[in-house]
Every structure is written in structure tokens, then in C-alpha cells.
Amino acid sequence: KALAPILEALSAGEKQHLIHRWPVWARDQQLPPDWDWTIWLLLGGRGSGKTRAGAEWVRAIATGDPTFGLEGEPVGRIALVGETYADVRDVMIEGESGLLALHPPNQMPIWQSSRRRLEWPNGAVAQVYSSEDPDALRGPQFGAAWCDELCKWKHAEETWNMLQFGLRLGDFPRQVVTTTPRPIKLLKALIADNRTALTRMTTADNAKKSASRFPSWVGKP
């Protein structure tokens, strides 16, 4: 409530800028850990805010946002991997917390559905892949990846392994995994990996933050 008068006094341009400053609105769990992790694993149920965190990280690395993400130049080639192609489209790209909902107009990527790819104005590209087709990952190379609902992947280990072969662009390829936890072998291996930064998220914490901190003109995370 104390912030409301200040926020409402901002100009339209200032509001537009503030809306897209994700670290201002994010919970601590929705921001990347501050160490040299290779895998950022976010575990949480529906509505915990993990999808928004993954999408904001991709936005940051694709646009070169200096606030967080990979240091240096924008990541030019990114993999988006989900349970199915439809899941990537409906959740990671077109969903309420997906990539198309997050960008300011001057950074908005173009979604080329027939080519299954997003292309940003600066030339960065995110290509879509499905766990139903691990072989599609054979050959392409990436500097980063976002994997959603890994515990529901049809060919989890095969898809994951193929992705790792392709993560070889740039000095320090990284990947974010957002998933509802299930007792599968691959998840246990990732948790045990000392390169993994593990974040656990709850729906209750996200609902509390949204209700108390977000003005009416800002979309919930």
C-alpha cells in the first residue's frame, strides 16, 4: 500500500520501464543464484512462479540484459525444450508467463510457428524442441537452454543427453530447468550434481508476493 501512490505518480514511460525490470518484482527464488552454476534447477508446483523465472532468464540472456543472466554479449542460440512441441508453444512461448508476455515493444521477439523458433530484433534465436523427438537435437549447437517440466519428458535421459552434446557455444553454456518434482532417475542425478544450483519454490509464497507487491497495472509473475 505504501508504494501505490509512488507507482501511480509515474509517467507512462516510467511505468513501462519499471514493469520490465524483473528483479524489482521477483522473489529471491526467481532470480539466478550468484555463483558459477551450470544448471539452475527450479522445483515447484503449479503457480509457484518457476515458468516466469525461466522465461525472464531467457529474455535476459537473449537481449543482453545486464541485470542478471550470462555476462557479456547476448546469447545468440538458445534451445527451448518441453514435453511436447505444443507444450513449449502454449506454456513457454504463448502462456501468461511465457516469453511473448514479458518483453517491452522494442525487444519483442517474432514467433515463427512454422519454423518453431523465436527471433529477437538483435538476431538472437530460440529454437523449439520436444522430448518426443530427441534426435531433433542431434547436430544443432547452443549457448544456453531452458528445459520445462523435465520430469514429464517422454524420453527424458535421451533428450537430456542429446541437449548436452549441443551446449557448446560460447565460453560458459548454461541451462535452466523448471519442473514439478517427481522421483525420476534424471532429476535425482541433477540434484546430486555439484554444478547444479537448486531452488525450491512454493505456490503459497508466490501468491503472497503477488497479492502484496504487484500494482494493478503489472501482470502477476
C-alpha positions as CSV (number, residue, x, y, z in Angstrom):
1,K,0.0,0.0,0.0
2,A,2.8,2.4,0.8
3,L,4.2,2.0,-2.7
4,A,0.9,2.6,-4.5
5,P,0.9,6.4,-4.5
6,I,4.5,6.5,-5.8
7,L,3.8,4.0,-8.5
8,E,0.7,5.7,-9.7
9,A,2.6,9.0,-9.9
10,L,5.0,7.6,-12.5
11,S,4.7,8.6,-16.2
12,A,3.5,6.1,-18.7
13,G,7.1,5.7,-19.9
14,E,8.5,5.2,-16.4
15,K,5.8,2.6,-15.7
16,Q,6.6,0.8,-18.9
17,H,10.3,0.7,-17.9
18,L,9.6,-0.4,-14.4
19,I,7.2,-3.2,-15.5
20,H,10.0,-4.9,-17.3
21,R,12.6,-4.6,-14.5
22,W,12.1,-8.2,-13.3
23,P,14.5,-8.1,-10.3
24,V,12.3,-5.3,-8.8
25,W,9.2,-7.6,-8.7
26,A,10.7,-11.1,-8.4
27,R,11.0,-13.2,-5.3
28,D,14.6,-14.1,-4.4
29,Q,13.9,-17.7,-5.5
30,Q,13.0,-16.4,-9.0
31,L,16.5,-14.8,-9.6
32,P,19.5,-16.8,-10.6
33,P,21.9,-17.8,-7.8
34,D,25.0,-15.7,-7.6
35,W,27.7,-18.3,-8.4
36,D,29.1,-20.1,-11.4
37,W,26.4,-22.8,-11.8
38,T,25.9,-24.7,-15.0
39,I,22.4,-25.9,-14.3
40,W,19.8,-23.8,-12.4
41,L,17.1,-26.3,-11.3
42,L,13.8,-24.8,-10.1
43,L,11.5,-27.2,-8.4
44,G,7.9,-26.2,-7.7
45,G,4.3,-27.0,-8.3
46,R,1.7,-25.2,-10.4
47,G,1.6,-21.5,-9.8
48,S,4.9,-21.3,-7.9
49,G,6.4,-18.9,-10.4
50,K,9.0,-21.2,-11.9
51,T,7.8,-20.6,-15.5
52,R,8.1,-16.9,-15.2
53,A,11.6,-17.2,-13.7
54,G,12.7,-19.4,-16.6
55,A,11.2,-17.1,-19.2
56,E,12.7,-14.0,-17.6
57,W,16.2,-15.6,-17.6
58,V,15.8,-16.4,-21.3
59,R,14.7,-12.9,-22.1
60,A,17.7,-11.5,-20.2
61,I,20.3,-13.7,-22.0
62,A,18.7,-13.2,-25.4
63,T,18.6,-9.4,-25.1
64,G,21.8,-8.9,-23.1
65,D,20.0,-7.5,-20.1
66,P,22.9,-6.7,-17.7
67,T,20.8,-7.1,-14.6
68,F,21.3,-10.9,-14.4
69,G,21.9,-13.9,-16.5
70,L,25.1,-14.7,-18.5
71,E,27.7,-12.0,-18.6
72,G,28.9,-10.4,-21.8
73,E,27.2,-10.4,-25.2
74,P,23.7,-11.7,-25.7
75,V,23.4,-15.5,-26.2
76,G,22.7,-15.9,-29.9
77,R,21.4,-19.5,-30.0
78,I,19.1,-20.9,-27.3
79,A,17.2,-24.2,-27.0
80,L,13.6,-24.3,-25.6
81,V,12.8,-27.9,-24.7
82,G,9.5,-29.2,-23.4
83,E,7.4,-32.3,-23.1
84,T,5.9,-31.7,-26.5
85,Y,6.0,-29.0,-29.2
86,A,2.6,-27.9,-28.1
87,D,3.7,-27.5,-24.5
88,V,6.6,-25.3,-25.5
89,R,4.3,-23.2,-27.6
90,D,1.4,-23.0,-25.1
91,V,3.4,-22.5,-21.9
92,M,7.0,-21.4,-22.6
93,I,6.2,-19.0,-25.5
94,E,2.5,-18.0,-25.6
95,G,1.5,-18.7,-22.0
96,E,0.6,-16.0,-19.5
97,S,4.1,-16.2,-18.0
98,G,5.7,-17.1,-21.4
99,L,8.3,-15.3,-23.4
100,L,5.8,-13.3,-25.6
101,A,4.2,-11.8,-22.5
102,L,7.4,-10.4,-21.0
103,H,9.2,-8.1,-23.5
104,P,8.9,-4.4,-23.9
105,P,7.9,-3.5,-27.5
106,N,11.4,-2.6,-28.7
107,Q,12.7,-6.1,-27.6
108,M,9.7,-8.2,-28.7
109,P,10.7,-11.4,-30.5
110,I,8.9,-12.7,-33.5
111,W,7.3,-16.2,-33.1
112,Q,7.7,-18.2,-36.3
113,S,5.4,-21.1,-35.6
114,S,6.1,-22.9,-38.9
115,R,9.8,-22.9,-38.2
116,R,9.3,-23.5,-34.4
117,R,11.6,-20.6,-33.4
118,L,11.6,-17.2,-31.8
119,E,13.8,-14.4,-33.3
120,W,14.7,-11.3,-31.4
121,P,15.4,-7.9,-33.1
122,N,19.1,-8.3,-32.2
123,G,19.4,-11.6,-34.1
124,A,19.2,-14.0,-31.1
125,V,17.2,-17.1,-31.9
126,A,15.5,-19.7,-29.6
127,Q,14.6,-23.0,-31.3
128,V,11.9,-25.3,-30.0
129,Y,12.4,-29.0,-29.3
130,S,10.3,-31.8,-27.9
131,S,11.1,-34.7,-25.6
132,E,9.2,-36.9,-28.0
133,D,11.9,-36.3,-30.7
134,P,15.3,-36.5,-29.1
135,D,17.0,-36.9,-32.5
136,A,16.0,-33.4,-33.4
137,L,18.7,-32.2,-31.0
138,R,21.3,-34.1,-32.9
139,G,23.5,-31.5,-34.7
140,P,22.4,-28.0,-33.6
141,Q,24.6,-26.1,-31.2
142,F,23.5,-23.7,-28.4
143,G,24.9,-21.3,-25.9
144,A,22.0,-21.8,-23.4
145,A,18.8,-23.8,-22.9
146,W,15.6,-23.7,-21.0
147,C,14.0,-27.1,-20.2
148,D,10.5,-27.1,-18.9
149,E,8.7,-30.0,-17.0
150,L,11.7,-32.3,-17.4
151,C,10.1,-34.9,-15.1
152,K,7.3,-35.3,-17.6
153,W,9.5,-35.8,-20.6
154,K,8.7,-38.9,-22.6
155,H,12.4,-39.8,-23.4
156,A,13.9,-37.8,-20.5
157,E,17.5,-39.2,-20.4
158,E,17.9,-39.5,-24.1
159,T,16.6,-35.9,-24.7
160,W,18.8,-34.5,-21.9
161,N,21.9,-36.2,-23.2
162,M,21.4,-35.1,-26.7
163,L,21.0,-31.5,-25.5
164,Q,24.2,-31.7,-23.5
165,F,26.1,-32.5,-26.7
166,G,24.8,-29.4,-28.3
167,L,25.6,-27.0,-25.5
168,R,29.0,-25.9,-26.7
169,L,28.7,-22.3,-27.9
170,G,30.3,-19.5,-26.0
171,D,32.7,-19.6,-23.1
172,F,30.2,-20.8,-20.4
173,P,27.0,-22.5,-21.7
174,R,24.2,-22.7,-19.1
175,Q,20.7,-24.2,-18.8
176,V,17.7,-23.6,-16.6
177,V,15.3,-26.5,-15.7
178,T,11.8,-25.7,-14.4
179,T,9.8,-28.7,-13.3
180,T,7.3,-30.1,-10.9
181,P,9.4,-32.7,-8.9
182,R,8.8,-36.4,-9.5
183,P,11.1,-39.3,-8.3
184,I,12.8,-40.0,-11.6
185,K,16.4,-41.0,-12.1
186,L,17.4,-38.0,-14.1
187,L,16.1,-35.5,-11.5
188,K,18.0,-37.2,-8.7
189,A,21.2,-37.1,-10.8
190,L,20.8,-33.3,-11.4
191,I,20.2,-32.6,-7.8
192,A,23.3,-34.5,-6.8
193,D,25.4,-32.7,-9.5
194,N,27.7,-30.1,-7.9
195,R,27.3,-27.9,-10.9
196,T,23.5,-27.6,-10.2
197,A,22.0,-24.7,-8.3
198,L,18.8,-26.0,-6.7
199,T,15.9,-23.7,-5.9
200,R,12.7,-24.9,-4.4
201,M,9.5,-22.8,-4.9
202,T,6.0,-22.9,-3.4
203,T,2.7,-21.8,-4.8
204,A,1.8,-20.2,-1.4
205,D,4.9,-17.9,-1.5
206,N,4.2,-16.8,-5.0
207,A,0.6,-16.0,-4.3
208,K,1.5,-14.0,-1.2
209,K,4.1,-11.9,-3.1
210,S,1.7,-11.3,-6.0
211,A,-1.1,-10.1,-3.7
212,S,1.0,-7.8,-1.6
213,R,3.5,-6.3,-4.0
214,F,2.0,-6.0,-7.5
215,P,0.1,-2.9,-8.6
216,S,-2.9,-3.3,-10.8
217,W,-1.0,-2.3,-13.9
218,V,1.6,-5.0,-13.6
219,G,1.0,-8.7,-14.6
220,K,1.4,-11.3,-11.9
221,P,4.5,-13.5,-12.1
